[in-house]
């Protein structure tokens, strides 16, 4: 079985109702063609108020390697909320520069790429007929608030309104048509004009989006104009916000599912021309949703359905001590995941606890946490893109069926890969097509990596508010580990030279002990600076510090990988290694140390000599043995060297 075709979907704020319906359609059609889907999701809206955080979220788009995809779907409405122009412009530039695969937009234009639009026209005819026939509003007193004037989707939604007027022979007055932005602000602007008397008071306003309807209704009420008593307001999109607004907004569930499925169908016809086509099906749940904002009796079952999806404090019956299949936001918050992660004792423990919290994102197939190889480094200041290499530090499988949840977690022995691969498992053969949700891991604007949730494409449950807040907990925990690691490094490093101090020596010596093999030797060099007191007394302590740093640089220059270089005290330094060392190694390395110190002295050109005495010890390593005996032997040899050198200088 060859790798399945992979369709990329760029989807901000995936928990929103429009985005959920869009995924339903894309996934449905992908299953029919046997395609897989990679969803790249900033977990907030593109107009999110916290701009540093938004930048970190949007960075997930920088991960996309278009060569790994077979087609791209862009929900332009979600990418341009609140009339955002920067995000679409940046994406359009990248697509033109890097993408050779077919690209399809949905509902709004995106550059010159083909657009598949939801059938809004007939929906707005239904809404208009409801206002005319049920509420008996005068045709001259009905306003229509659509979106941006130059957008086809704005024209088609308005077209459903004008179709009814033309069919019934009503005059269509230009002054009754208003243009907004599909956002709250569009409705608020019209409300200001109505309340101020700039435009005549209408009997009803049909809005081309729920957001504009909410903005309009709430602003009218704020201005003392009763909705629906004085002005009827309707929306479009059937968002949860509209249902739980006061008053609840009469709206319409659009057939986004069919339009989204058609985007996959369009890509299919390009990448596999001539193959059997599978026509997209309509979604049976479309249609008018009657609520209080039009003056009808409240549709309590619909409002309750939307309200229940938004509730936090819900009790659950944990039958037999088992967690339910779907975790709601209340269960996530009451899990105390954040407190559990912040109590982690170091990096490994934190990663293990992240892995152990996998049950909170159920149901799913596999969960990957991929961090940059240098994710613990707090010194780099890159705020865009990702490093060249990623490391999978957590990999879990859903434990709901009694399997082992944690397949692999940790920071030392997991696999790494080129970032351009995005995820090596994309190339695996699967009996059932999957969806891969790529979501950013970051702290504020600084990218650290990403999480990938792999699910069967047939799974009804999709990422939502629970996953977003689970990721937020992971973001904060990862940043906390970075800070703790930085503090640990400071506590293990000598502030002047940057070499390990005695605490750092003990920590890394334990690591070396754990990695040692039978038959390995331990080698220790002790280096002690000569004449530090004389330099301090004669030339000042600044010059003494210069000398210490010069010796430190010489010692560091001959320290090999997997050895540790230590400033053990004032003017004393160690090099310690465990491995396949020989007596010849010890002698040769000692001579190289002497030469390095000599070179430092020459290059410094100081009025005083920078020199050091050196001793070494080599012994067979035993895990149960301490290091004191080896250090003492090397120290004794160093002292003998110091005495001999002093006699040479006197003579």
N, C-alpha and C positions, 0 to 999 in steps of 0.2 A: 504493500500500500504506500503510495507516494504521499508527500505532505499535502494536506488540504489547502485550498485557496484561503487566503487570509484577508478579510475586509477590515480596514481601519475606520473607527468611528470616533470623532473628536467631540467630546460631550461634557461641557461644564455642568456643574450642579445636577448630577444624575438623579438626585432624589425628587426633583420637581416632576409634576404630573405629566407635562408635555414630554420631557425627556424619558420618563418611564414608558409612555405609550410609543415613543419613537423606538426605544429598544425592543419593545414587543414586536413591532413590525419588522425591524431589521433581523432580529433573531429568528422569527418565524420563517422568513424567506431564505435566510442563510441555511437553516436546517433542511429546507427542501432541495437546495442545491448541494448540500454536503459541505458548505463553506464553514470556516471558523471566523470569529470576530475578535479583534483587539480594540478595546474601548479605552481611550486615553482621557482620563477624567480629572480635571481640576474639580475639587469637591465643593467649590463655592461658585456663586454667580460671578460673571466677569465684571460686574459693577460693585463687587464687595467693597465695603467702606475701608477695611484695614488693608491699605495698599501694599505694605511690606509682606503681609501674609498672602495676599492675592498674587504677588509676584512669585512667591515660592510655589503656589499652586499651579499657576500658568506654566511654570517651568517644565511640567511633564510633557508639554508639546515639543520641547527641545529634544526629548529622547527619541522621537519618532524617526525611524530609519525607513523612508518610503520605499527603498528597494526591497524591504522585507514584506511589503504589503502588495496585494493584487488589486486593490481599489480603495478609495477614500470617500467617506460620507461626512458631509459638514452640515450640521443643523444651524444655519446662519442666524436664526432667531436667538438661540441660546448664546451664540458667540458675539451678539451685538446688543444685548439687553441694555436698557437705559441709554440707547443710541451710542453705545461704545464703538469707537472707530479704530482704536489702536490695536486691539486684539485681532480683528479681521484683517487689518492692513498688514500686520506682521506675518500672519499665517499665509496670506495671499502671496506675499513676497517669497516666503520659503517654498511654497508649492510651485511657483513658477520657476524657482531656481533649482529645486531638488527633486521634484516629483514627476516621473514619466508615466505614472499609472493613471487610470481613469478616475476622475473626481466628480462627484455629484453633490449638489447642494439641495437642501430641502426647505421649502416655503419662502425663502428670501434669496435674491440674487447674491452671488459670490463670485466676483470677477466675471470672466466669460464662461464659467463652467455651467453645464446644464442644470436646470432647476426642476425639481419635482414638487408640485404644490398639493397641499391638502384640498379636498373639494369643499371650500368654504362658501362658494356661491349659493348652493342649494340650502346650506345651513342657515344663511342669513335671510333667505326667502322665508324659511319656516319661522324664524324669530320675528320678522316683520309682519307676517300674517297673524301671529299670536297677538301682537300689539294692536293691530287693526281690528281683528275679529273678536277677540276675547275682551279686550279693554276699551274698544270703541274709541280709540284716540283719533283726533282729527288728522288727516294726512298732512295738513299744513303745519301742524304743531309737533311733528315728529322730527327730531334731529338725528343725524347719523355721524358718529365720531369714528373715523377710520384712522389708519396709520399714516406713515410718511407718504406724501402725495405721489412720489415717483416710483414707489414699490408696486409691483404687479399684485402682490398679496393684498395690499390696501385696496387696489382697484377691484379685485375679485370679490372681496368682502362687501365693498360698497355695491358691486354689481348685483348681489343677491337682493339687496334692498331696492335698487332701481328696477330690477326685473318685475317685482311685485307691483310697483307703481305703474310701470308701463303696461303691464297686463290688465290693470284695473282702470287705466286711463287717468291716473292722478298726475298732477303737475309735479315735476321734480325741481324744487327750488334750490339754486346753488347756495343761497344764504343759509340753508338748513344742513349743509354738509360741511363738516369740520375735519381738519387733519391734525393728528397727534403723533405719538411716538410708540404706541403699544405699551407704554409704561404708566405708572401712577401719575406722573407729571402731566401727561396729556389730558387726563380727566380733570386734574386739579386746575389746569389752565382754563378749560371750558367752564368749570364751576365758578371761577372768579369772574368770567365774562357774564355769566347768567346772573350771579348775585349782585354784580355792580350795575346791571341794567344795560351793559354794552350790547348784549344781544337779548332778544325778547324771550320771556319765560316759555319754555316748551312744555308739552304734556308728557313727552317721553324722549329719552335719548338711548339709541341703540349703539352700544360701544363695540368696537372690533376686537377688544381683548378684555379679560377679567381685570387686569391691572388698571386699565383706564377706567373701567366701571367702578372699581373700588375707590380709586382716587376721586372720581366725580361724585359718587354717592356720599362719601365721608366728608368731602369738602362742602357740598351743598348743605348737609345736616349741620356742619360746623357754622355755616352762615345763616342758620335758622330756616332753611327750606326743607320741608318734609319730603322724605323719600320712603314710600311711593305716593304718599298723600297728595303732594303737589307735583312731583316729577317722577315718572317711572324710569328706572334705569335697568338695562340688561347688559350682560357681558358675553364673553366667548372664551372657551378653553376648559371650563369646568374644573378650576383649580380648587384645592382644599381651602385656600384663603378666601375665595369667593363664598364658599358654603358656610364658613364659620364667621363671616363678616356680619355686622349688625347695621342694616338688615342683610340677610343672606341674599346673594346676587343670583337672579335668574340668568341662566347661562346655557351653553350648548357643548356637548362632548363631541369634538371634531373627530373625523376619521383619519387621525394621524397615522394609525397603524397601517392602513392601506397605502398611504403616501410613502411611509418609511420602507415598506416592503417593495414598493416600486423602485426605490433608489437602488436596492440590491438587484432587482430585475434588470435595471438599466446597465449596471456594471457587468452583470452576467452576460448580457448580449454583446458587450464589447470584448470581454476577455475570453469568452467561449462562444463565438459566433457560430450559428448553425446548429447548436445543440438544442435538445428538446426544452421548450420554455415551460415554466410553471407560473401561471398567472396569479398575481397577488390577490388575496381575499380581503374583503372588508371586515371590519371589526363590528360585532353585533351590538356592542355597548354604546354606540353613538346615539345622539339625539338630544332633544330639549330637556333641560333640568329646571323645573319650575320652582322658584323660591319667592321670598317675600318682597323683593325689590321691585317687582312688577305689579304688586297688589294682589296676587293670587294667594291662596292659603299656603302656608309653609309646607314644603315637602320634607316631612320630618325623617322619613326613612333615609332619604339621600343625605340630609344634613348630619344625621347620626352616623352614617357610614363614613363621611369625611371627618367628623369629629373624633370617632373612635381611632382613626388612623393617626390622629394628632395627640392623643392622650398620653400622659406620662405616668400618672399614678394609677396603675392597673394591677390588681392582685392576680396571681396565677396559681393554678392548682398543679403542683409538681407531683403528679402521680408516680408513686414508686421511686421518688427522688430523682426522676429524670427531667432534664431540661426540655422545653418544647422545641419544635423544629425551627420556629422563627423567633428571634430575639427582638423585643421592642426596646425603645430608647430608655424606658424606665428600668428594665432589667439590666441594661448596660450601665446606667448610672449607679444602680444599687449593687452592682458587682464589686464596686470599689477597686476597679482596675487601676485607676490612676494612683491611688494610695499604695496598692500592691507593687506597682512598678517603681515608684519612688523609694520604696524600702529595699530595693535590690542591693545586694552586696557585691558591687562590681559589675563589669561588663557582661561576663558570662552568665551571671545570675539574672541580670536584666533580660538578656536575650531568651533565656529559658522561661522567664515569666511571661514574656511576650508570646512565646510559642504556646504556653499553657493557657493563654487567654483566647485561643483559637475558637473555642466553643461560642464566643460572643458574635462571631460573624457567620455562624451556621444559617442555612445549609450551604455547603460549598464543596469543591473537589479537593483542591490543593491551595495552600497559601504560601507565598514566597515573600521574604523580606530581603531586598537587595540594596546594599549600601556601598558607597564608594570605598575603594580599598583603603583610602586614607581618611575615612569618615571620623576618626578620633582626633584628627589634626585640627585644632582650632585656629591655626594661623592663616590659612588661605582665606581670601576674601572674594572668591568667585561667587557671583549671584545669578549667573545664567549658564544653562547647559549642565553637563555632567562630565566627570573625569573620564579618562580613557578606559579604565577598568572598574568593574563592579564585582562585588562579592556577595553571594547568597549566604546570609548569616542565620536565617531561619527558614525552614521548610517543614510544613505540617500538612497532615491529611485530616479530613473531617472525621471526627471520632463518634458521630451520632449512631453508627451501626455497631458500636462496640469495638472498633479497631483502635490501634494505638495512635494517639493524636500526633505525637511528636516524632516525626521521622528523622529529623536532623536539625540540630540547632547548635550554635556556638560560633566563635570568632576565629579559631585557630586552624581548623582542619576542613573547612568548607571550600567548595569550589569557587573559582573566580572566572570571569569571562570578559571579553571585549564588550564595551558598552553598546557598540553598534549592533550587536546580536539581539539586544533588548531583553531576551530571555531564551536560554538554550532550549528549554522545553517546548518552545514553539515548533521545533522541528520534529518532535516525537510523533509517532503514528498512534492515532486513537480510533477506537471502534465507533465512538460517538463524537460529533463535533463539539467543540468547547468555545466558551467565551473567556477572554483574559482581560480583566479590569486592571489597568495600570493607573496607579494613584501616587502622587508625590509624597515623599518623606522629606521634610525640611524643617528648619527653624527660622521663622520670619521669612526673609527673602533668600536665605542661604540653602542651596540644595544639598541634600545628604544622600539621597537615593530614592527608591520607590518600592511600593508594595504591589504585588500582583495576586489577585484572587482569581483562581481558575475554577470555572463552574461548567457543568453540562449546559449546552445551549438550550436544551429543553426545559431547564429549571425555571419555574415561574418566578421564584424569589430573585430579586436583583439588588445591587448595592443601593443603600438608602441612607437615612440619617444616622442609623446605628453604625454603619461602616464608617461614615465621615467622622463621628466622634471617637470611634475605636482608633482610627488613624491619628486623630489629634492627640490621644493619649500616648500613642507610640512616638509621635513627633517630639513631645515633651520629654518622654523617657530617654530617647536617643540623645537629645541635647543635654539632659542632665548627666548622662554617662560620659559625654564628651567633656563636660566641665569637671566632673569628678576625676576623669583620667588626666586632665591637664593639671589639676591640683595635686594628684598623686605624683605626676612627673616632677612638679616643682618640689614636692617633699622628698623626692629621691635624687634630686640633682643639686650639685654645689652651685650656689648662685654666681660665684665669680668665674669659674672655669667652664661650667656646663657639664662637667663630668659627673658620674654617679657619686653620691655620698655613701656613707656606710649603710644607711637604710636601703638605698637603691642597690647597693652591692648585695645585701642579703636577699632581697626580692629576686634579683636576676640570677643570683647564684643558685637559688632553689629551682628556678626554671632550668638552668643548665644541668643540675643534678638529675632532674626528671627526664631529661633528654639524653643523658649519657648512656653509652653502650658498654657492655662487658669488655674489659681490656683497655679502656680509655685511660689516659694519664691526665693528671691535673698539673698545670704549669702556672707559676706565680712569679711575677717580676715586682720587686720593690724598688722604687726610685725616690731618692731623697735629695732635695735641692741643697747645694753647698752655699754657705756664707750668707744666708738670708738675713741674719741679725746684723751683720756688717753692712749690707746694702741698706737696710732700714735705718740704722743709726747714722750712716754717712750721707746717704742720698735721699732719704725720706721713704715713708711707707708707700707712696705712689709707685716709686721705682721698685720697691719690694714686691708689690702686687704685679707689676709688669713682669718681673722675673718669674713669679709663680705661674702666670698665664703662659709665659714662654715655655717653661718646662712642661706644663699641661699640654700645649700644642705638640711638643716633641713626642710625648708619651702617646697622645692620641694618634699621631701619624703612623705609628708602627703597630697599632692595635688592629687585629684582624676581625673580620666578621665572626659573629658568635662568641667573641671574647668581650669582657667588660673592662672598662677603663675607669678608675676610681681615684678621686682625691680623698685620701683616708684621713687627712688632718693637715694642719697648716702648710707644710712644705713636703708632704709625703704622698706618693702616688702608687697605685697598684695596677698591674695588668693581670687578669685571671682568665684562664681558658681550660676547658675540659675537652679532650679529643685525642687524636692519634699523634701525640708529640713524642719526639725522641731527644736524647741527650744532645745531639748535634743541633736540633732546633733551638734548644735553650741557649747554647753558646752563641749561635749565629744571631739569634734575636737580641741577646744582650749586647753584642757588638753593634747591631743596628741602632739600638737605643742610644748607645754612646755617640755614634755618628750623628744621629738626629739632634741630640743636645748640642754637639759641637757646631752643627750647621745653624742652629738657632742662635747660638752665641755670636757667630760670625755675622749673620744678617742683622742682628740687633745693633751692633756697633756701639755698645754702651761703654762708659768709662770704667765699668766693673765687669767681671767675668760672670757669665751665666753658665753654671755647671751643675752636675748632679752625680751622686754615687748610686751604683746599681747592684742589686743582688737578685738571685733567682733560685727557685727550687722546683724540682720535677719529681713527681711520685705517681705510683699506680693509684688510680682513683677507686675508692670504696664508698658507695652511697651512704653507709652508716657512719663514716668517718667525718670529723669536723675539718675545718680549714685552718684552724689555729696553728697546728704543727707545721704546716706547709708555709704559712706566712712567717712564723718565727724563724724557720730555717732560712728563708729568703732574706729576712730582716738582718739576721746575723751576718750573712754574706755581704749584704749592703754595707753594714757597719765596718766590716773588715776592709771592704773596698774604700770606704771613706777615710779610714785611718791610713791605709797605704797611700792614697792620693795626697793626703795632708803631708805625709813624710816626704813624698816626691817634691811637693811645693817648697818645703823647708830646705831640702837639700839642693 
